[in-house]
Amino acid sequence: MVVSVIDIGTNTVLLLVAEISSTGALTSLAEEQRIPRLGRGVDAQKMLHAEAMRRVVDVLQEYAEIVKRYTPDAVVVCGTSAVRDAHNRDELATMIQKGTGFTLEVLSGDEEALWTYRGAISGMPKMQHATVVDIGGGSTEVVVGASDTVIRRISLDIGSVRLTERLFRHDPPSHLELETAIELIEDQISRMADYPFAGTELVGVAGTATTLAALAQGLTTFSTRAVSNYRLSRDVIESQFRTLRAMPSGMIAGLSPVMEGRADIITAGILIVREIMAHCGFQQMTVSERGVRYGLALRAYETRIGAARDSSRH
């Protein structure tokens, strides 16, 4: 089965075209990333800007041409934090339908957490007990699981774009702004006080984690192979944070081309990583390039298998 998944996030729009074998193994055929910043201003206004929505539709039209080459059995187009928070998300859905023919599905926070976990674990077959953390632009999903089974999951209202827009008025952010951000992050982390983190391995997915892995290795071009399963210690995260917190976004952008589209929000992103590691007792984080789009590809496959079983019974 060939599945195409497009993940419309707060900061990025990601494309995955994947082939799924009869055993459920997933192989990537094509992947693309664009950074149209759909969620700019959504935290304050709860509205998607018309220009940002047009940028997203432009990206989707580009992706539609790529998808056609693979004649997929299923196409999934999902929206996450910025889309579900916006009062005018139906307007975006209409624009997407008219511009591309795609149907927009808006994931709840719980759904995003579940399929992010399943996607991340699909690339780590030997992982037995994991805590998967997806730091997005608008929210952070945290999922504790054992193998393919989810034990606890939550969507926290903290993300790299949301924190930056809400709290950071200076570039680089002031000490007071960082302290205020830490208080907000700690307040959200307190919602997980009874989570069974002990004995689990921390897995970081999405742009913050992969960017930090690329930065730690001094990569000048992004390499999926180099960042996949790369391990970042808590000491390295702390060192990176202390470096980035003192640099204006223009200087951060100059560190590496992989910082494109993330230079102004990476400080907020790494702050979330740092606080989760400190408060939840993790000494290292394993980076995964897989996330919710991989999970949704598996969902499409499992739905098809389930339908086939139902029809065979009749």
N, C-alpha and C positions, 0 to 999 in steps of 0.2 A: 504494500500500500504506500502511495506517495501522498504526503500531507504538506500543505503550505500554511504557515502560521505567521500572522503579522501582529506584533505587540506594540500598541500605541501607548507609550508611557508619558510621564510628565516632561521628560527631557528628550527622550529618543523615540524613534520608530524603528523597530527591528523586524527583519524578515528571516524566516527559516523555511527552507524547503527540505524535507527529510523523507527518506525511505525507511519503512518499518518492515522488518522481516517477519516471517511466520512465528518466530520465537519472541517477538516483541523488541528485538534489538534495533536501535535507531541509528541511522547513518545520515549525516548532513550532506545534502547535495548542493546547497547554495545558502549563503548568509550575507545579509547586508545590514548596514547601520546608517541612519541619517539622524541629525539632531535639529529638529524644527522647533523645539522648545514650546510645545503646545501648552504646557502648564504655567507659562509666565503670567503672573498676576492672579492666578486662580485662587491661591490661598486667601488673599485679601478680598477679592471681589466675587468669588464663586461663579465666575463667568469665563468662558473660553473666548478669546479675542478673535474677531473675524479674520484678521491677517494670519494669525497662528493656525486657524482651521484651514485656511487656504493652503498654507505651507504643507500641512499634513496631507491634504488631498493631492497635492502635487507629488508628494513622496509616494502615496499609494498608487497613483497612476503609473509612476515609474516602476514600482514593484509589480503591478499587474502585468506589465510586459514581460518581466522576468518570469513570473509564475506561469504564464502561458506556455513557455518552452518545456515545462515539465508535465503538463496536463495532469495535475494532481487529482486524486480521488476525493479530496476534501480541502476546503479553504476555510480557515478560521481567522477572523479579524477581531481582536479584543482590545478594549480600553481598560486602563487601570486607574490609579489614584486621581489624576487630574480630571479624567472624564467622569468618573463616578461622583466627584465632588461638585461638578459644574451644573448649574441650573439649566443651562442651554445645551446639554449634551444631545438632546433630540435633534437640534439643529445640525450638529456635527454628523450625526447618523444619516440625516437626509442628504447632506452634502456628499458624504462618502457613497451613499447608494446611487445618487445621480451621477457622480463623477467617475465611479469605478464599477458599479454593480455589486460591490461587496456589502454584506450585512454586518453592522457593528454589534458586537456582544460586549456588554459592560460587566466586568467581573466584580463581585463583591470582594471585600478584603479577605474574608475567609477562603473564598475560591482561589484568589490569587496566591494566598499562602500555601494552600494544598498543592496546586499544580506547579508552583515554584519548587516545592520540596520534591515532588515526583520527577520533575525535570532535572534537578541537580543530582539526585541520587542515580538517575539513569546513566550518568557518566562515571559512577563510582560503584561498580558492582560488588566490591568487597567491603563496602562501608556497612557496618552493622548498626551502630547507634550514632545518629547525627543531629546536630542543631543547624538548620539551614537559615541563613540570614540574607535577605534581599533588600539592600538599601537602595530604594528608588528615589525619584525626584520629590514625590509627594508623600510617600509612606514607606515604612519598613516592615517587611513581613518576617516573622520568626516562627519556625516550625521545628518541633522536636519529634523525632521519629525513630523507629527501629526497622531497619531494612525498608520495605515498601509501605510500612504501616505508620500512619501519623498518630502520634500520642497527644500532642497539644499544639495548637496553632493560634496565632494572633496577628493582627495588623495594627501597627503602631502609627500614630499620626505625626511621625517625624520623617523627613526626607531631606536630601541635600538642597533641593530647590526651595522647599518650604521653609527650612531653617534660615537659609541665606536671605530670602526675601523678607521674612518676618523680623529677623533680629540683627542682621549685619548691615550697619549703615556706613561702616568704614571699610577701606580696602588697603591693607589687611584689617580684619575685624579687631576691635579693641579688646582689652582684657575683660572689661565689663560685659561686652557683647558675648564673648566666649563663655564667661561664667553664667550668664543668663541662659545661653543655649544649653550648657551642661545641666542646669536645673530643670529645663524643659525635658531633656533627654532622660534624666534620672526619674522624673515624674512618670514618663511613659514606661521606662524599664520596670518601675515598681509594680506595674500590672502583671509582671511575670514572676512575682516573688516565690510562687509555689511550683514553678516549672522544674521538671527533673533534668537539669542540665548536666549533673554529675555523671561522668562516664561516657558522655557524648563527645564527638569531634565537631568542632565549629567549621562550617562550610560557608564561604562567602560567594554570592553570585551577583551578577549585574555590574554596571559600569564602575562604581566606586572600587569594588574588590579587584576587578581586572586591571583597572588603571593603576592602582597601588602596586600590583604585582609587576606590571610593566615598568613602573618607575623604579622599583627596587632592583630590577635587573638592568636598568639603563637602556631599555629598548628605545630605538628611534622610530621603529615601525611596529604596529601591533601584530603580535603573533599568537594565534590561538594555542598553538602547541606549547609555546613558552609559558603562557599564563595558566594553562590547564593543570590542576593539581599542584600548583606552586604553593609553598607554605610560607606564610608571613608570621614571624614570631611577634609576641606582644612588645618586645623590646624594639623591633624594627618599626612596628606601627607607631610606638611612642616617639621614636627618632624622626620618622616621617612627619608626624603631627607637629613636632616642635619646629621643624624646618618650614613646613607649609604655612603654619599659623602666622609666621613673621613676614611672609612674602606677599606683595600685591599680586593680583591675578595676572597682570601682564608679565611679571617675572616668572610666575608659575607656568604660564603658557610657553615660555621660552625654555623650560626644562626638557621638553620632548614634544614632538609632533603628536604623540598619543594623548596629550592633554587637550587637544582641540575640542571645544564644546564643553569642557569640564573644568577649565582653569578657575572659574569664578565660583564653583560650587564644591570643589574637591575638599576644601577645608572643613566644610560642614559634614561632608560624607565621612571623612576619616575621623572626625570627632564622634560620630555615631558608632563607628567601629570600635574606637578606643574605649568608649564608655561601656558598650556591651561586653567587651572582653574583660574589662576591669570588674564590672559588677556581677557578671555571670560566671566568673572563674575560669576563663579560657586563656591558655598560654600561647596558642597559635591558631591561625586560621588557614584552612586549605581553600584555595581559590578554584571555582568552577566557572567555565564560560557558559554553562547551561543554566537556563532559568525557566520562567513561566511558559515560554513558547515551546520548549521541549516537552514540558508537562502536557500542554494542550494538544500537541501532536500525538502523545500517548493516549490522551483522552479520546481523540478521534478514532484511533485504532481500536481501543477497547470498546467503544460504542459500536463500531462496525462488527467486531467479533461477537459482542453480546446480541446484536440484531440477528446475526447469522445463526447463532445457537437457538434463539427463540423461533426462527422460521423453520429450523430443522425439526424442532419438537412438534410442530404442527404439520 
